[in-house]
């Protein structure tokens, strides 16, 4: 007798049918399914509540206040990669900011489904240069991520940043809405309790890498505005009283280094862009340890008064960093 016939006879035997009728009647089977499903949903609900309840609160990253060789360095040349390397080297080298065996976050502006020539996102070559310099300085791991406004999968690919960063050795991944901490402050802040991606907080070094571009709400996107990308939750709510919120989240993250990509400037129709006629080639990279100083210089470069940019004006009013370009020790490199 073949195997198929043996199996058929076994499953159709009187004894087996009798067993299943007794043990697993249709009614009992459905009852077991309902009970089991309810138990599963209850367990999942418990885990969800547990995850939310146990999201830790943190007062942000420690302020290292690392001083570079200059307050601000500007490199001007045709190659964004070399501009970045030379500017950071002039600031004192990546070793000043990245310790051996450390974990680094490199946070570009990777928000829009646009290729780099449209000026809506950080140039991939700037990101690649920073990642490579971090590893050369001895970093154990370099993380690159953002919370895009457009579809994340398309943005990561079409900006060119994911490939450039991966090729340089970075870990590039999508943010996880579950993996957050709740921001707390030693002062009254509208960002109190806001969910922030944990990896942005627990890293040893945070390097902020925005692109300089027009923004319809804030006038310009600069380093402080770029930190919206480490915030989870309904970020649209951040637009209410945005000036204070951006300064507070910058204070919370305390980046060790700010690198502003001014290879191109999107001069109109930001932050999304999409028209090459709105883009001006500038070929500069700006490096500073003080986000306010970096943003102030970039605003002037974009022919804007820093006081017309609400978060810069707020930073100046509360004494967060310096906006004194005349008193700053600056260095310019022509490549």
C-alpha positions in Angstrom: 0.0 0.0 0.0 1.4 3.4 -1.0 2.1 6.1 1.6 -0.8 8.4 0.3 -3.3 5.6 0.8 -2.0 4.8 4.2 -2.3 8.4 5.4 -5.8 8.7 3.9 -7.0 5.5 5.7 -5.4 6.7 8.9 -7.2 10.0 9.0 -10.5 8.4 8.0 -10.4 5.6 10.5 -13.5 5.3 12.7 -11.3 5.4 15.8 -9.6 8.7 14.8 -12.9 10.4 13.8 -14.4 9.4 17.2 -11.4 10.9 19.0 -11.6 14.2 17.2 -15.4 14.4 17.8 -14.9 14.0 21.5 -11.8 16.2 21.9 -12.3 18.9 19.3 -15.9 19.5 18.4 -16.5 22.6 16.2 -18.1 24.4 19.1 -15.2 23.6 21.4 -12.6 24.5 18.7 -14.2 27.9 18.2 -14.4 28.5 22.0 -10.7 27.7 22.3 -9.9 30.0 19.5 -11.8 32.9 21.0 -10.3 32.4 24.4 -6.8 32.1 23.0 -7.2 35.2 20.8 -8.5 37.2 23.7 -5.5 36.1 25.8 -3.1 37.1 23.1 -4.7 40.5 22.7 -4.6 41.1 26.4 -1.0 40.1 26.6 -0.2 42.5 23.7 -2.1 45.3 25.4 -0.2 44.7 28.6 3.1 44.9 26.7 2.0 48.1 24.9 1.1 49.7 28.2 4.3 48.4 29.8 6.4 49.9 27.0 4.7 53.3 27.3 4.8 53.3 31.1 8.5 52.4 31.2 9.7 55.0 28.7 12.4 56.5 30.8 12.8 60.2 31.4 16.2 61.9 30.8 17.6 65.4 31.2 19.4 65.1 28.0 23.0 64.6 26.9 25.9 65.8 29.1 27.3 69.1 28.1 31.0 68.6 27.2 31.7 72.1 26.0 34.6 71.0 23.8 36.5 74.0 22.4 37.9 73.8 18.9 41.0 75.5 17.6 38.6 78.2 16.3 35.1 79.2 17.2 34.1 78.7 13.5 35.7 77.4 10.4 34.5 77.9 6.8 36.0 75.8 3.9 35.3 77.0 0.4 36.0 74.7 -2.6 34.5 72.6 -5.3 34.6 69.3 -3.5 32.1 69.0 -0.5 34.0 66.0 0.8 37.3 67.8 1.0 35.6 70.9 2.3 34.3 68.9 5.2 37.6 67.1 6.0 39.7 70.3 5.8 37.2 72.3 8.0 37.1 69.7 10.7 40.9 69.3 10.6 41.3 73.0 11.1 38.9 72.9 14.0 41.3 70.5 15.7 40.6 67.2 14.1 37.8 64.7 14.7 39.9 63.2 17.5 39.0 66.2 19.6 35.4 65.2 19.4 35.3 61.4 19.0 37.0 59.1 21.5 38.3 55.6 20.7 35.6 52.9 21.1 32.8 55.4 21.2 29.3 55.5 19.6 28.6 58.5 17.3 25.4 59.8 15.8 25.7 61.8 12.6 22.4 63.5 12.0 21.9 64.8 8.4 18.9 66.6 7.0 17.4 63.5 5.3 13.7 64.6 5.2 12.6 65.0 1.6 12.4 62.7 -1.4 14.8 64.8 -3.4 18.3 64.2 -4.8 21.1 66.4 -3.6 21.2 68.9 -6.4 17.8 70.3 -5.2 19.3 71.5 -2.0 16.5 70.1 0.3 18.8 67.6 2.0 22.4 67.4 3.2 24.9 66.6 0.5 25.8 62.8 0.8 29.5 63.6 0.4 29.5 65.8 3.5 28.0 62.9 5.5 30.4 60.3 4.1 33.4 62.5 5.0 32.2 62.9 8.6 31.5 59.1 9.0 34.9 58.3 7.6 36.6 60.8 9.9 34.8 59.3 12.9 36.1 55.8 12.2 39.5 57.1 11.6 39.4 58.8 15.0 38.6 55.4 16.6 34.8 55.3 16.8 33.3 51.9 17.4 30.0 52.6 15.7 28.6 55.5 13.7 24.8 55.8 13.5 23.0 57.8 10.7 19.3 58.3 10.8 16.5 60.8 10.5 12.7 61.0 10.8 11.8 62.0 7.3 8.7 64.0 6.2 8.3 62.0 3.0 8.3 58.2 2.8 11.4 57.0 4.7 12.4 54.2 2.3 12.3 56.5 -0.7 14.0 59.4 1.1 16.9 57.2 2.3 17.5 56.0 -1.2 16.8 59.0 -3.3 18.8 61.5 -1.2 21.9 59.3 -1.8 22.7 59.7 1.9 22.0 56.1 3.0 24.4 54.6 0.4 27.1 57.2 1.0 27.0 56.7 4.7 26.9 52.8 4.4 29.8 52.8 2.0 31.7 54.8 4.6 30.9 52.2 7.3 27.9 53.8 9.1 24.9 52.0 10.4 22.0 53.5 8.6 18.5 52.6 9.8 14.9 53.8 10.1 13.9 55.3 13.5 11.7 53.2 15.8 8.8 55.0 17.4 9.0 52.6 20.4 12.7 53.4 21.1 12.3 56.8 22.7 12.9 58.6 25.9 10.9 61.5 27.4 12.8 64.8 27.5 13.0 66.5 30.8 14.5 69.9 31.6 15.8 71.7 34.7 13.7 74.7 33.6 10.2 75.2 32.3 10.1 74.0 28.7 7.3 73.4 26.1 9.4 70.3 25.1 9.0 68.7 28.6 8.0 65.1 28.2 8.4 65.1 24.4 9.5 61.7 23.0 13.0 61.8 21.6 14.7 58.9 19.9 16.9 57.1 22.4 19.9 56.7 20.1 20.2 60.4 19.8 20.5 60.8 23.5 22.7 57.8 24.6 25.5 58.3 22.1 29.0 59.5 23.1 29.2 62.1 20.4 26.5 63.9 18.4 27.3 65.6 15.2 24.6 67.7 13.7 24.8 68.0 9.9 22.0 70.3 8.5 21.8 71.8 5.0 21.4 75.6 4.7 18.1 76.3 3.0 14.9 78.4 2.9 12.0 77.4 5.2 8.6 78.9 4.7 7.8 79.0 8.5 11.2 79.8 10.1 12.9 81.7 7.3 15.8 79.2 7.2 16.5 75.6 8.1 19.8 75.5 10.0 21.3 73.4 12.8 18.7 74.0 15.5 15.9 73.4 13.0 17.5 70.1 11.9 17.1 68.6 15.4 13.4 68.2 14.8 14.4 65.0 13.1 15.4 63.4 16.4 11.9 64.0 17.8 9.1 61.4 17.6 5.4 62.0 18.1 3.4 64.6 16.3 6.1 67.0 15.1 3.6 69.3 13.5 2.8 70.5 17.1 6.3 71.7 17.4 5.5 74.5 14.9 3.5 76.3 17.6 6.1 78.4 19.5 8.8 76.7 17.4 11.5 79.3 18.3 11.6 78.3 21.9 11.2 74.6 21.2 14.1 74.4 18.8 16.4 76.2 21.2 15.4 73.9 24.1 15.8 70.7 22.0 19.3 71.9 21.0 20.1 72.5 24.6 18.8 69.0 25.4 21.0 67.3 22.8 24.1 69.5 23.2 25.8 68.5 19.9 29.6 68.3 20.2 30.0 69.5 16.6 27.8 71.3 14.1 28.6 71.0 10.4 26.4 73.0 8.1 26.3 72.0 4.5 26.2 75.1 2.3 27.3 73.4 -0.9 24.0 74.6 -2.3 21.5 77.0 -0.9 17.8 76.5 -1.6 16.8 80.1 -1.7 13.0 79.8 -2.2 10.2 77.3 -1.8 11.8 75.5 1.1 11.9 73.2 2.9 10.8 70.9 0.1 12.1 72.6 -3.0 12.0 70.9 -6.4 13.0 73.6 -8.8 16.7 73.9 -9.7 16.1 77.6 -10.5 15.7 78.1 -6.7 19.1 76.7 -5.9 22.4 78.6 -5.8 25.8 77.0 -5.7 27.9 78.3 -2.8 30.4 75.5 -2.2 31.0 76.1 1.5 31.0 73.9 4.6 30.7 75.6 8.0 32.0 74.0 11.2 31.5 75.2 14.8 31.0 73.9 18.3 28.4 76.6 19.1 25.1 75.9 17.2 24.0 79.5 17.7 27.2 80.9 16.2 27.0 78.4 13.3 23.4 79.4 12.5 24.2 83.1 12.8 27.0 82.8 10.3 24.9 80.7 7.9 22.0 83.2 8.1 24.3 86.0 7.1 25.6 83.8 4.3 22.1 83.4 3.1 21.6 87.2 3.1 19.2 87.0 6.1 19.4 89.0 9.4 19.8 86.5 12.2 17.2 88.4 14.2 14.7 87.5 11.4 15.2 83.8 12.1 12.9 83.2 15.2 15.0 80.5 16.9 18.2 82.4 16.4 16.6 85.5 17.9 15.3 83.5 20.8 18.7 82.0 21.4 20.2 85.4 21.5 17.6 86.7 23.9 18.2 83.9 26.4 21.9 84.0 26.0 22.1 80.5 24.5 25.5 80.4 22.8 27.0 83.4 21.0 25.9 85.4 17.9 28.9 87.7 18.0 30.5 87.1 14.6 32.9 90.1 15.0 34.2 88.8 18.3 34.5 85.2 17.2 37.7 83.6 16.3 37.1 82.5 12.7 39.1 80.8 10.1 38.5 80.5 6.3 40.0 77.9 4.0 40.1 78.3 0.3 40.5 75.0 -1.6 
